[in-house]
Amino acid sequence: MKKGARFLWSLHRITGAVIALFFLMWFVSGLVLVYHSFPRVDKAVQYEKMETLPSSLPDINSYLEQIPDKGKIRKINVRRFQGQTLFSVATKDSTYTFCTDTLQPVKPVTFDYIRQVAQDWVNAPILKIDTLHRREQWIMYSRYEREMPIYKFYFDDKEKHQLYIAARSGEVLQFTSSTQRFWAWVGYIPHTFYIPFLRQNTDAWTNTLTVAGIIAMLAGLTGLYVGVSILYRRYKQRRTFDNPYRKRWYRWHYALGLILGVLIVTWGLSGALSLQRIPRWIIPIEGDYSVSPEKLRGKSFPVDRYKLDYRQLKEAYPDLKQVEWTYYSDLPVYEIIAGNRTLMIDASSPEVKDLFLPEETIARAIKKMHGEDTPFHISMIDQYDEYYLSIDNTRPLPVYKVEIDNNDRSVYYIDPATGNHKYLSTNRKVKKWLFSAFHYLNIRWLVERHTLWTIAMWTLCLGGASLSLTGVWLGIRFIFRKLRRGKRKQCL
């Protein structure tokens, strides 16, 4: 065997011995992830438990007059909280909150109130309450740092629910059951290394996943090379393509490696790219890698643009719970919570009607983003395409598809009912293929044939797990052989 081939053979055995156990875990947990994601608060339940606004609502103009820097208003909100109707105005530097229906000041959030919220969520005895000052397993996002301290309630019910409530705002941040936590421990958490000591440092977490993916890709590449080389030499010697190994574990590992070697390589590559961008030196980016909603929606404008009196919303939606003043380009919009859902209401006319962004509004927003002279094309699509897919058919349709004639070949998919968008550049399109297509089989032809997609996912995951299991056993035997040889040398 030549030195280069011998080196690759050794590299495969070393990387394989290290990574095979992780591969086994990734394939099994990945299959779990298809059906069980990380637990999160159900927004519909959260909205359902909000207080309903009263029939009598105030004229907001008298409160706006009290805002010293009203020319810099960023956000306006009306909601019901602790039995009070609260009107909040956020500016660049401050937030002002008024109680509109009584002469009382705004009630502070107390522990008694938070305890009552917890009992409203779970009608069961509270076993204990922890006060958290740092993130833990189920509240790992950095935004939770701003909410500290957080109360964690443990309930004595069948599902052993745990509820997290922010002490400052009284907002429910997380809600988990024992079933959800179990599936997270066998699915999402091991698959993504989502453990506190690692996840709390985002750079360390990202780099760990990247390095693990690179090692996995190396194990796959070297194994594929060795397997094909052995097959080629076997054919040259005997003119036959047969398995050269006689021992069962070697035979299975070799056969599965030849069949699934490409999968291992692509899965390792996509895993390494899961939290990374495609480097600019490979696929240049002229504009932003992603476009924030604020940039596309534009800047705020005076409240007098809202032709629809927000108080009419209560007549149209008796279960109205919150109203927020927002906008899209030059179009005023109310974002409301009614019952257990959110709705966007067009505020540009005096009558209550659901938002449906006209093409002209989309065009003006695009021109603000990319310049008046940049060519673009807008079309309405009512079917998913290769870059706008949904395995569970939850992405909204129809949507505007906006194709920009620039160096990034930018594409927007914009929901006319909400203004929410998905943005792609050439760089992000390449990542779609290298990550989403390889990792989730997020390919239109497969996604549109859901049964076939499911069969392919199960087949590949079980096949990969079987290959990894043989690799784990061979890796253990390889390590023990090395240890025995080391002991023999010491004896000599």
C-alpha positions as CSV (number, residue, x, y, z in Angstrom):
1,M,0.0,0.0,0.0
2,K,1.4,3.4,-1.0
3,K,2.2,5.9,1.7
4,G,-0.6,8.3,0.7
5,A,-3.2,5.5,0.8
6,R,-1.7,4.2,4.1
7,F,-2.0,7.7,5.6
8,L,-5.7,8.0,4.6
9,W,-6.4,4.5,5.9
10,S,-4.9,5.5,9.3
11,L,-6.7,8.8,9.2
12,H,-10.0,7.1,8.7
13,R,-9.4,4.7,11.5
14,I,-8.5,7.5,13.9
15,T,-11.2,9.9,12.9
16,G,-13.7,7.0,12.6
17,A,-12.9,5.8,16.1
18,V,-13.4,9.3,17.5
19,I,-16.5,10.3,15.5
20,A,-18.4,7.0,15.1
21,L,-20.2,7.3,18.4
22,F,-21.2,10.8,17.6
23,F,-22.5,9.7,14.2
24,L,-24.6,7.1,15.9
25,M,-26.1,9.7,18.2
26,W,-26.6,12.2,15.4
27,F,-28.5,9.8,13.2
28,V,-30.8,8.5,16.0
29,S,-31.4,12.0,17.5
30,G,-31.9,13.4,14.0
31,L,-34.8,10.9,13.4
32,V,-36.3,12.0,16.7
33,L,-36.0,15.6,15.6
34,V,-38.2,15.0,12.6
35,Y,-41.1,14.6,15.0
36,H,-40.1,16.4,18.2
37,S,-38.5,19.8,18.2
38,F,-37.2,21.8,21.2
39,P,-40.1,22.8,23.5
40,R,-41.4,26.3,23.3
41,V,-44.3,28.3,24.6
42,D,-47.4,27.8,22.5
43,K,-48.3,31.3,21.3
44,A,-51.9,30.3,20.8
45,V,-52.1,29.3,24.5
46,Q,-50.3,32.4,25.6
47,Y,-52.7,34.7,23.6
48,E,-55.7,32.8,25.0
49,K,-54.7,33.6,28.5
50,M,-54.3,37.3,27.9
51,E,-56.9,39.7,29.3
52,T,-59.5,41.1,26.9
53,L,-59.7,44.8,26.3
54,P,-62.8,46.6,27.6
55,S,-65.6,48.0,25.3
56,S,-64.7,51.5,26.3
57,L,-61.2,52.5,25.0
58,P,-59.5,55.9,25.3
59,D,-58.6,58.4,22.6
60,I,-54.8,58.0,22.4
61,N,-54.1,61.6,21.3
62,S,-54.3,63.0,24.8
63,Y,-51.6,60.6,25.9
64,L,-49.4,61.3,22.9
65,E,-49.4,64.9,23.8
66,Q,-47.6,64.0,27.1
67,I,-44.7,62.4,25.2
68,P,-41.8,64.9,25.2
69,D,-40.0,63.3,22.2
70,K,-43.1,62.3,20.3
71,G,-41.2,62.9,17.0
72,K,-39.1,59.8,17.8
73,I,-41.9,57.3,18.5
74,R,-40.9,53.7,17.7
75,K,-43.8,51.7,19.0
76,I,-47.3,52.2,20.4
77,N,-49.3,49.5,22.2
78,V,-52.6,49.1,24.0
79,R,-53.3,46.1,26.1
80,R,-55.1,44.9,29.3
81,F,-52.8,43.9,32.2
82,Q,-53.6,43.2,35.9
83,G,-57.1,44.6,35.3
84,Q,-55.8,47.9,33.9
85,T,-55.9,49.2,30.3
86,L,-52.3,50.2,29.6
87,F,-51.2,52.5,26.8
88,S,-47.5,52.3,26.1
89,V,-45.3,54.5,23.9
90,A,-41.7,53.6,23.1
91,T,-39.3,56.2,21.8
92,K,-35.7,56.0,20.8
93,D,-34.6,56.7,24.4
94,S,-37.6,55.9,26.7
95,T,-40.8,54.0,27.2
96,Y,-43.9,55.7,28.7
97,T,-46.8,53.7,30.1
98,F,-50.2,55.1,31.2
99,C,-53.2,53.6,32.9
100,T,-56.1,54.9,30.8
101,D,-59.2,53.7,32.7
102,T,-58.5,54.7,36.3
103,L,-56.7,57.4,38.2
104,Q,-54.5,54.8,39.8
105,P,-50.8,54.5,38.8
106,V,-49.7,51.5,36.8
107,K,-49.6,48.4,39.1
108,P,-46.2,46.9,39.6
109,V,-45.6,43.3,38.9
110,T,-45.6,41.5,42.2
111,F,-44.7,37.9,43.1
112,D,-48.4,37.3,44.2
113,Y,-49.5,38.2,40.6
114,I,-46.8,36.0,39.1
115,R,-47.9,33.1,41.3
116,Q,-51.5,33.7,40.1
117,V,-50.4,33.6,36.5
118,A,-48.6,30.3,37.2
119,Q,-51.8,28.8,38.7
120,D,-53.8,30.0,35.7
121,W,-51.5,28.1,33.4
122,V,-51.5,24.8,35.4
123,N,-54.3,23.9,37.8
124,A,-52.1,21.8,40.0
125,P,-50.2,22.1,43.3
126,I,-46.9,24.0,43.1
127,L,-44.1,21.7,44.4
128,K,-41.4,24.4,44.6
129,I,-40.3,27.7,43.0
130,D,-36.7,28.6,42.0
131,T,-35.4,32.1,41.4
132,L,-33.0,32.0,38.5
133,H,-30.3,34.6,37.9
134,R,-28.6,32.8,35.0
135,R,-29.8,30.8,32.0
136,E,-30.3,27.1,32.3
137,Q,-31.2,24.2,29.9
138,W,-34.7,25.4,28.8
139,I,-34.0,29.1,28.6
140,M,-30.7,29.3,26.7
141,Y,-31.3,32.3,24.3
142,S,-29.3,35.4,25.2
143,R,-32.4,37.5,25.3
144,Y,-33.4,35.8,28.5
145,E,-30.5,37.6,30.2
146,R,-32.6,40.8,30.0
147,E,-35.4,39.1,31.8
148,M,-33.5,38.0,34.9
149,P,-34.5,37.2,37.6
150,I,-36.9,34.5,36.3
151,Y,-39.2,32.4,38.5
152,K,-39.3,28.7,37.7
153,F,-42.4,26.9,38.9
154,Y,-42.5,23.1,39.4
155,F,-46.0,21.5,39.3
156,D,-47.2,18.3,40.9
157,D,-49.3,17.1,38.0
158,K,-49.2,14.1,35.7
159,E,-46.9,15.8,33.1
160,K,-44.7,17.4,35.8
161,H,-45.0,20.8,34.0
162,Q,-42.3,23.5,34.6
163,L,-43.2,27.2,33.9
164,Y,-40.8,30.1,33.6
165,I,-42.0,33.6,34.2
166,A,-40.1,36.9,34.0
167,A,-40.1,38.7,37.4
168,R,-39.9,42.1,35.8
169,S,-42.7,41.8,33.2
170,G,-44.8,38.9,34.3
171,E,-44.4,37.3,30.9
172,V,-44.4,33.6,30.5
173,L,-41.1,32.7,28.8
174,Q,-41.1,28.9,28.7
175,F,-43.4,26.0,29.4
176,T,-42.4,22.4,29.3
177,S,-43.8,19.0,30.2
178,S,-41.9,15.8,31.2
179,T,-42.7,14.3,27.8
180,Q,-41.3,17.3,25.9
181,R,-38.2,17.3,28.1
182,F,-37.7,13.6,27.5
183,W,-37.8,13.9,23.7
184,A,-35.6,17.0,23.8
185,W,-33.0,15.0,25.7
186,V,-33.0,12.2,23.2
187,G,-33.4,14.5,20.2
188,Y,-32.6,18.2,20.0
189,I,-30.2,18.5,22.9
190,P,-27.6,15.8,21.9
191,H,-28.0,16.5,18.2
192,T,-27.1,20.2,18.5
193,F,-24.9,20.0,21.7
194,Y,-27.5,22.2,23.3
195,I,-26.1,22.0,26.8
196,P,-25.6,25.0,29.2
197,F,-21.8,25.1,29.6
198,L,-21.4,25.1,25.8
199,R,-24.5,27.0,24.6
200,Q,-24.0,29.9,26.9
201,N,-20.9,30.8,24.9
202,T,-22.3,31.2,21.4
203,D,-18.8,31.3,19.7
204,A,-17.7,28.1,21.5
205,W,-21.0,26.4,20.7
206,T,-20.8,27.3,17.0
207,N,-17.1,26.3,16.7
208,T,-17.7,23.0,18.4
209,L,-20.5,22.1,15.9
210,T,-18.3,23.2,13.0
211,V,-15.3,21.2,14.1
212,A,-17.4,18.1,14.8
213,G,-18.9,18.4,11.3
214,I,-15.4,18.8,9.7
215,I,-14.2,15.7,11.6
216,A,-17.3,13.8,10.5
217,M,-16.7,14.9,6.9
218,L,-13.0,13.7,7.0
219,A,-14.1,10.4,8.4
220,G,-16.5,10.0,5.5
221,L,-14.1,11.2,2.8
222,T,-11.3,9.0,3.9
223,G,-13.6,6.0,4.4
224,L,-15.1,6.5,0.9
225,Y,-11.6,6.7,-0.6
226,V,-10.3,3.6,1.2
227,G,-13.5,1.7,0.3
228,V,-13.4,2.6,-3.4
229,S,-9.6,1.9,-3.5
230,I,-10.0,-1.6,-2.1
231,L,-12.9,-2.3,-4.5
232,Y,-10.8,-1.1,-7.4
233,R,-7.7,-3.2,-6.5
234,R,-10.0,-6.2,-5.9
235,Y,-11.4,-5.8,-9.4
236,K,-8.0,-5.5,-11.0
237,Q,-6.8,-8.7,-9.2
238,R,-9.9,-10.9,-9.6
239,R,-12.2,-9.1,-12.1
240,T,-15.0,-9.1,-9.6
241,F,-16.7,-6.6,-7.3
242,D,-17.1,-8.6,-4.1
243,N,-16.6,-7.8,-0.4
244,P,-13.0,-8.6,0.6
245,Y,-13.8,-9.1,4.3
246,R,-14.8,-12.3,5.9
247,K,-15.5,-11.1,9.5
248,R,-19.1,-10.0,9.9
249,W,-18.5,-6.5,11.4
250,Y,-15.9,-5.6,8.8
251,R,-18.2,-6.9,6.0
252,W,-21.2,-4.8,7.1
253,H,-19.1,-1.7,7.7
254,Y,-17.5,-2.0,4.3
255,A,-20.7,-2.6,2.5
256,L,-22.7,0.1,4.3
257,G,-19.8,2.5,3.8
258,L,-19.8,2.1,0.1
259,I,-23.5,2.6,-0.1
260,L,-23.8,5.5,2.3
261,G,-20.4,7.0,2.1
262,V,-21.6,10.0,0.1
263,L,-24.3,10.6,2.6
264,I,-21.8,10.7,5.4
265,V,-19.7,13.2,3.6
266,T,-22.6,15.5,2.7
267,W,-24.1,15.2,6.2
268,G,-20.7,16.1,7.8
269,L,-20.4,19.1,5.4
270,S,-23.9,20.3,6.1
271,G,-23.4,19.9,9.8
272,A,-20.3,22.0,9.7
273,L,-22.2,24.7,7.9
274,S,-25.3,24.6,10.1
275,L,-24.3,27.7,12.1
276,Q,-21.8,29.1,9.6
277,R,-22.2,31.3,6.6
278,I,-20.6,30.5,3.2
279,P,-17.4,32.6,3.3
280,R,-17.5,35.7,1.2
281,W,-14.3,34.7,-0.5
282,I,-16.1,31.7,-2.0
283,I,-19.5,33.4,-2.7
284,P,-19.1,37.2,-2.5
285,I,-21.9,39.3,-0.9
286,E,-22.5,42.8,-2.1
287,G,-25.3,43.7,0.3
288,D,-26.4,42.3,3.7
289,Y,-26.3,38.6,4.3
290,S,-29.8,38.9,5.6
291,V,-32.3,41.7,5.5
292,S,-34.0,42.7,8.7
293,P,-37.8,43.3,8.8
294,E,-37.1,46.9,9.9
295,K,-35.0,47.7,6.8
296,L,-37.6,46.3,4.4
297,R,-40.6,47.8,6.2
298,G,-39.0,51.3,6.4
299,K,-39.1,54.0,9.1
300,S,-42.1,54.9,11.2
301,F,-44.3,57.9,10.3
302,P,-46.8,60.2,12.1
303,V,-49.8,58.6,13.8
304,D,-52.2,60.8,11.9
305,R,-51.6,58.5,8.9
306,Y,-53.8,55.9,10.6
307,K,-57.3,56.6,9.1
308,L,-58.9,53.7,11.0
309,D,-59.7,54.5,14.6
310,Y,-58.3,51.6,16.6
311,R,-61.4,51.6,18.8
312,Q,-63.4,50.2,15.9
313,L,-61.3,47.1,16.1
314,K,-63.1,46.2,19.4
315,E,-66.5,46.2,17.5
316,A,-65.1,43.9,14.8
317,Y,-63.3,41.7,17.2
318,P,-65.1,41.4,20.6
319,D,-62.2,39.2,21.9
320,L,-59.6,41.9,21.2
321,K,-56.7,41.7,23.6
322,Q,-53.9,43.9,22.2
323,V,-53.4,46.5,19.5
324,E,-50.0,47.6,18.2
325,W,-49.3,50.4,15.8
326,T,-47.0,49.3,13.0
327,Y,-46.4,50.0,9.3
328,Y,-45.1,48.6,6.1
329,S,-43.3,51.1,3.9
330,D,-45.8,53.9,3.6
331,L,-48.8,51.8,4.7
332,P,-50.1,52.1,8.3
333,V,-51.0,48.8,9.9
334,Y,-52.5,47.5,13.2
335,E,-51.1,44.3,14.5
336,I,-53.7,42.9,16.8
337,I,-54.2,39.9,19.1
338,A,-57.8,38.6,19.0
339,G,-58.7,35.4,20.8
340,N,-55.7,33.1,20.4
341,R,-54.3,34.5,17.1
342,T,-52.5,37.5,15.6
343,L,-54.0,39.5,12.7
344,M,-52.7,42.4,10.6
345,I,-55.3,45.1,9.8
346,D,-55.0,47.7,7.1
347,A,-55.2,51.1,8.9
348,S,-55.1,53.3,5.7
349,S,-58.9,53.5,5.4
350,P,-61.7,54.1,7.9
351,E,-63.1,50.6,7.5
352,V,-61.8,47.4,9.2
353,K,-60.2,45.1,6.7
354,D,-57.5,42.5,6.7
355,L,-54.1,43.6,5.4
356,F,-53.2,42.6,1.9
357,L,-50.2,44.5,0.7
358,P,-50.6,45.9,-2.8
359,E,-47.9,45.4,-5.4
360,E,-47.2,49.1,-5.4
361,T,-46.4,49.1,-1.7
362,I,-44.0,46.2,-2.2
363,A,-42.3,48.0,-5.1
364,R,-41.8,51.2,-3.0
365,A,-40.2,49.2,-0.2
366,I,-37.9,47.4,-2.6
367,K,-36.8,50.7,-4.2
368,K,-36.0,52.2,-0.8
369,M,-33.9,49.1,-0.1
370,H,-32.1,48.8,-3.4
371,G,-32.3,52.2,-5.1
372,E,-34.7,53.7,-7.6
373,D,-32.6,52.5,-10.6
374,T,-32.2,48.8,-9.7
375,P,-34.3,46.6,-12.0
376,F,-36.6,44.1,-10.3
377,H,-39.6,41.9,-11.1
378,I,-42.6,41.1,-8.9
379,S,-44.8,38.1,-9.3
380,M,-47.4,36.4,-7.2
381,I,-46.9,32.6,-6.6
382,D,-49.4,30.2,-5.1
383,Q,-47.2,27.2,-5.1
384,Y,-43.9,26.4,-3.3
385,D,-40.7,26.6,-5.3
386,E,-37.2,25.3,-4.7
387,Y,-36.2,28.2,-2.4
388,Y,-39.6,28.6,-0.7
389,L,-40.5,25.2,0.7
390,S,-42.3,23.8,3.7
391,I,-42.2,20.2,4.7
392,D,-45.4,20.6,6.8
393,N,-47.1,23.1,4.5
394,T,-47.1,25.8,7.2
395,R,-45.4,28.6,5.1
396,P,-48.1,31.0,3.9
397,L,-49.3,31.1,0.3
398,P,-49.8,33.1,-1.9
399,V,-46.7,35.3,-1.6
400,Y,-45.0,37.9,-3.7
401,K,-41.8,36.8,-5.2
402,V,-39.5,39.7,-5.9
403,E,-36.4,39.1,-8.0
404,I,-33.7,41.8,-8.0
405,D,-31.3,42.3,-10.9
406,N,-28.2,42.9,-8.8
407,N,-24.9,41.2,-8.2
408,D,-26.3,39.2,-5.3
409,R,-29.3,38.0,-7.4
410,S,-31.5,38.9,-4.4
411,V,-34.9,37.3,-4.1
412,Y,-37.6,38.1,-1.6
413,Y,-40.7,36.1,-0.7
414,I,-43.2,38.5,1.0
415,D,-46.4,37.5,2.6
416,P,-49.0,40.1,1.6
417,A,-51.1,39.3,4.7
418,T,-48.4,40.1,7.2
419,G,-45.4,41.7,5.4
420,N,-43.2,38.9,6.8
421,H,-40.5,37.9,4.3
422,K,-37.8,35.5,3.4
423,Y,-34.6,36.8,1.8
424,L,-32.1,35.0,-0.3
425,S,-28.9,36.0,-2.1
426,T,-26.6,33.8,-4.2
427,N,-24.7,33.1,-1.0
428,R,-27.8,32.0,0.9
429,K,-29.0,29.9,-2.1
430,V,-25.7,28.0,-2.1
431,K,-26.1,27.4,1.6
432,K,-29.6,26.1,1.0
433,W,-28.2,23.3,-1.1
434,L,-25.1,22.6,1.1
435,F,-27.1,22.6,4.4
436,S,-30.8,22.4,4.1
437,A,-30.9,20.1,1.1
438,F,-28.2,17.7,2.4
439,H,-29.3,17.8,6.1
440,Y,-33.1,17.8,5.9
441,L,-33.6,16.5,2.3
442,N,-35.2,19.9,1.7
443,I,-35.6,19.4,-2.0
444,R,-38.8,20.3,-3.8
445,W,-39.2,17.1,-5.7
446,L,-39.0,15.1,-2.4
447,V,-40.9,17.6,-0.2
448,E,-43.8,17.5,-2.6
449,R,-44.0,13.7,-2.2
450,H,-44.2,13.6,1.6
451,T,-44.5,9.9,1.9
452,L,-41.4,9.4,-0.3
453,W,-39.6,12.1,1.8
454,T,-40.5,10.2,5.0
455,I,-39.3,6.9,3.6
456,A,-36.0,8.5,2.4
457,M,-35.4,10.1,5.8
458,W,-36.0,6.9,7.7
459,T,-33.9,4.8,5.3
460,L,-31.0,7.2,5.4
461,C,-31.1,7.7,9.2
462,L,-31.4,4.0,10.0
463,G,-28.7,3.1,7.4
464,G,-26.4,5.8,8.8
465,A,-27.1,4.6,12.3
466,S,-26.2,1.0,11.3
467,L,-23.0,2.1,9.6
468,S,-22.1,4.1,12.7
469,L,-22.8,1.2,15.0
470,T,-20.4,-1.0,13.1
471,G,-17.9,1.9,13.2
472,V,-18.3,2.2,17.0
473,W,-17.6,-1.5,17.5
474,L,-14.6,-1.5,15.1
475,G,-13.3,1.7,16.8
476,I,-13.5,0.1,20.2
477,R,-11.6,-3.0,19.0
478,F,-9.0,-0.7,17.3
479,I,-8.4,1.3,20.5
480,F,-8.1,-1.9,22.6
481,R,-5.6,-3.3,20.1
482,K,-3.5,-0.2,20.5
483,L,-3.6,-0.4,24.2
484,R,-2.6,-4.0,24.3
485,R,0.3,-3.3,21.9
486,G,1.4,-0.5,24.2
487,K,1.4,-2.8,27.2
488,R,3.4,-5.4,25.4
489,K,6.1,-2.8,24.4
490,Q,6.3,-1.7,28.0
491,C,6.8,-5.3,29.1
492,L,9.6,-5.8,26.6
